[in-house]
Amino acid sequence: VSLGISQPFSEYFHAGVQLKYGYEQLGSYHAHNLFVDLGFLYKLDIADLQFAAALTGFGPSTGLSNVPAGITNNLAATPQQFSIGLQWTAWEQGDQKLTPSLQLSHPTDNAEYYAVGLKYQWRTLFWTGAGYQFSSGKHLPWFGLGMQSTLGGWPVEWGLGMGPTPYNRYEGTVGLRITPLAWK
């Protein structure tokens, strides 16, 4: 569960922070934790080039519950990761646009991976995308789609995504963003 806020500081620079609550369970062991995601986006005037960096899962290690007596190392660490990426507009014609992207991610376990993606957008109303992660142990592509509309005059954006796990299965993500008119 998370709650975030982002702010454009200028036409070219945006930053955001997200507070997350996580619960993890493996058998009878479980842990609760609070952690933070921090990120920024910088836009350039060249081909809609954008550069972003993020630190995700930043927080303290917490103790596991239901650990048998005598076990001394019973801390669960947050899944911290540093990522940087680039995105640009490669093709634009009328209401259609193709946007490739590249990303490098460095998690705390030093298992760095690279990702490439391609997004198709029609106006600002519909988008779909696909990509692949190299060196991550995830051998399937990811994909997603989303739409933008209004709800009572407020801009609403929703998206669905499917990302591979290291076990050659998919996990789904659902996103919803509602922008109150006073914040726009």
C-alpha positions, 0 to 999 in steps of 0.5 A: 500500500502506498501514497505518493506526491509529485511536483513539477518545479519547472517546465523541465524538472519534476520530483516525487516521493512515495511512502509505502507500507509492506507486508511480507510472509513466507510460511509462518514468518512475516514482517511489516515495514515502512519505506520510501521511494524518491525520484526525479525527472529532467526533460530536455528540448531534444526529441522529447528526451527525458532523464530520470533517476530513482531510489526505491525501497529505502528504509530500515530492516525490521524484525521477523515475527514468529522466529524460533528461539535461538535464531539471532539474525531475524531481520528482513531488509527492504528491497532497495534499488537505484535506477536511471533511465532515458526516454525519447520520442523516436516517431510522431505522426498526427495523433500517434507516437512511438517512445523507446526507453532504456533503464539500468537498475542496481538492487542491493544484492548487486544483481544489476540488470538492463531494460529496454521498452517501447511505448505506443501512444494515441493522443493522450487517451490510450497507450500500450507498451512492451519491454524486456529485462536483460541479466535479471533472471526474468526470461519473459517480456513485460507489457501494459496498457492504459487510458486517460479520461475524466471523472466528474471533471477530474483527470483520471488515468488508469493502467494495467501491467504484467511483469515477469517473475524469476519463476517464469510467471507473471505478476499483475499491477493495477494503477489509478491516478486521480488529479483533483482540479485544484492540483492541476 
